[in-house]
Amino acid sequence: MKSQSGAPRIRHLRSWYDHSHFSRDLLRRMVNRYTLAHKSGLLVLFLASALTTTPGTAHARETITWLLRDFPPLTIFAGPQAGQGAVDKMMPELIARMPEYDHQIMHVNRARGTQMLQDPDVFACDPTLLWSPEREKTILFSIPTYATPPNGIIIERSNHELFAPFLSEDGHLDLAALLASNLVKTGIVAERSYGPVIDKILRNTTRPDNLILHYGNAAVGSMLQMERMGRFEAIISYWPEARYHAQQLGIPPQELEFFPVKDAPKYQFAHIGCSKTDKGRAAIDIINREMRELRTSKLISLYAEWMVNKQEYLQDARMFFDERQK
């Protein structure tokens, strides 16, 4: 694929995985586990990218691999709204503002994306990451790029009475007490951060066997189907994400119920994360420069289109970045 001088070149790559066997106990707790791909495959991937450099170029530009996962309403891989997510629409403009690089798009699941970001031999960025102390050890983070309502508990409305003892008067759910009760099993996406409050509860629960990990693609959609089949009673997800998947699966959203988690903030801020290398640091400097404008001029309005309470989100968005301009 050739590009005009000074214009970024964009390639789209399909995700790839290897299957392997695991212990019986781990299999019992996991769904659709995909192992990490071999580094030899990455070597072939990047050699192929290098060979497509325009002949006669004295110094080939570095190539950023953008790691995208099926994460509605930010990125949508399939269906009638494929490519219409908020980040889907923002990425072409960000890429156009980074002519210093060539770009390739790779579809991955959360576990695969984390592994690639932590690999020192890979130059990659993910536009939809929550910050956490654990991630900061191995990943570089941009300035905050968008704000999202926090994750919460999604249940079948018909099971409301099972969860009622753990609800406060304002409708927030005590997730720590729910997990400690040993009454329900809960589906979660493997290696996803749900924000500091939920992450701490999951990490410290005394009933880890009641957490059902999903490692596959379109994890939330798969878990909604499993919830309806009685495989578990709850999943943890963003409400807009769960509503999108429910509609695609023909599940009436009114048959689901969402509970925010006790002590979780009203919004949490996401970032672009890049490899913690010199290449990643150089990219983050440019990303920060461009996202200071794009996050307010474009991304807020794109994301607001998917909010259940759009006007409230837009009103709150006026103050999202007032104190976050560093």
Order of alpha helices (4+ residues) and beta strands (2+ residues): beta-alpha-beta-alpha-beta-alpha-beta-alpha-beta-alpha-beta-beta-beta-alpha-alpha-beta-alpha-beta-alpha-beta-alpha-beta-beta-alpha-alpha-alpha
